[in-house]
Amino acid sequence: MSYKKFDEASFLKSINTWLFVLLFLMVAGFFTWSENIIITRAIKVVGRMGVLIGSYLIYRRIVRQGAPDTLTTKNGLASWLYFAYLGLGFVSFLWSTNVGFSALQWFMTMQSLVFCYFFVKSIALLNIYFPNNTTKLYNLLGNTVFILILIFVIGMFVDPDTFYRLTHGGEEARLGGYIMNPNELGMLAGVGVACLIFDLYRKHHTFWTIVKLIIIFYALYATGSRSSLIGALLIIYFHISQSDKKQLKALILAAMLIIAPVAIWKVVLKGGDTERIEEVMSMTGRLPFWKALISEGLPREPLLGFGFMRIDYKEFFQSTHTYPGKMTHNTFMQVLMNLGFVGLTIVIFQMIFTLRGILRENKEIKLMLLGMLIPVIINSFTEFGIFGESNYGILFYQLVIFMIAFENRKHLTRAEQILVRKRS
């Protein structure tokens, strides 16, 4: 009886392709691609559950090909405190005045968590048991962001009515339309920049990587997102500060000194318009809203909040002096309102232990994860964020948590040794 020889190169190429497809579909599932609510729900629920199952099947395929799951946990407090946050969110169904909405948000967060668990485990096992593996999270995520951004860049020329959103009485058009909030799209572009920079470091298709970055920056500018632009500039400065090449640092700094003032003047200060500058100073009306939340809403349920992703007993919080809002436009304020001071304490310590875990990693992983966090955290101060209603910022943060959660157990059991020998 003859056995077909294991083709490692083909296997790794296939796995890399499928991991990219799964990640792309997972991130794309957060967009509103259709005005038809049935189609949108099918994509968000059925599609994302299919991707979750796919991540598990890929993980099992890797294990069957001679990569036993020898991963053990590290940086446990970062993971366990995140589980505690979700546990408190689940218990809060008992006092939420809209259990259906709280439960939907909770289960979508859990779905992305399980997806990230198997996705990161798959990458970790490939790195341990397949020395020729070239699969990198930053490459998968960077290309995912680029394809999604490219769709919007093409769409802004082909169908501007769909891909642009008019604001300020039609005076300003922002890329994103009603498919995705422009600020969220800007944050996605920032994550793409943070990831694709590593392809430049390893000189992977350098020319095309630069082309991708230019397109992403163009889209970022078109979103008109102030926070995302600042985040992207911080990412670049962060990587410059880590570089040992003085000529490269001087060149990039010179480019930033030329580009940054123009970009900030046009995007952040909107060309010096007095009303827009006042708008920036009030964080587009968010500061009065946050003040009202703390002074009027929080005293009603200070300890445990209003329930997972709820900021009032009613569907909207409204004060006499502010606009009505269903979410707080600040992920930490969101936690404070929906899970009270108990929930806020949990997430603050969770973030501290996550940061501590990142700083313990090797240089490449540390720089990648910190680069990913910069746009996500900045976005968290003005939008849904990492502890807000379901969005891909949560997905990215969960990827970060699991990237620091696993290490390899060096000693194999007898069964694991046999599994590894079968491949060789």
Secondary structure as GFF3:
##gff-version 3
##sequence-region A 1 424
A	DSSP	alpha_helix	8	28	.	.	.	ID=ss1
A	DSSP	alpha_helix	37	41	.	.	.	ID=ss2
A	DSSP	pi_helix	42	47	.	.	.	ID=ss3
A	DSSP	alpha_helix	48	64	.	.	.	ID=ss4
A	DSSP	beta_strand	71	73	.	.	.	ID=ss5
A	DSSP	alpha_helix	76	91	.	.	.	ID=ss6
A	DSSP	three_ten_helix	92	94	.	.	.	ID=ss7
A	DSSP	alpha_helix	99	129	.	.	.	ID=ss8
A	DSSP	alpha_helix	137	158	.	.	.	ID=ss9
A	DSSP	alpha_helix	160	163	.	.	.	ID=ss10
A	DSSP	beta_strand	164	167	.	.	.	ID=ss11
A	DSSP	beta_strand	172	175	.	.	.	ID=ss12
A	DSSP	alpha_helix	182	201	.	.	.	ID=ss13
A	DSSP	alpha_helix	206	223	.	.	.	ID=ss14
A	DSSP	alpha_helix	226	242	.	.	.	ID=ss15
A	DSSP	alpha_helix	246	263	.	.	.	ID=ss16
A	DSSP	pi_helix	264	268	.	.	.	ID=ss17
A	DSSP	three_ten_helix	270	272	.	.	.	ID=ss18
A	DSSP	alpha_helix	274	281	.	.	.	ID=ss19
A	DSSP	alpha_helix	286	292	.	.	.	ID=ss20
A	DSSP	pi_helix	293	297	.	.	.	ID=ss21
A	DSSP	three_ten_helix	298	300	.	.	.	ID=ss22
A	DSSP	alpha_helix	331	359	.	.	.	ID=ss23
A	DSSP	alpha_helix	363	380	.	.	.	ID=ss24
A	DSSP	alpha_helix	392	403	.	.	.	ID=ss25
A	DSSP	beta_strand	406	408	.	.	.	ID=ss26
A	DSSP	alpha_helix	414	423	.	.	.	ID=ss27
###
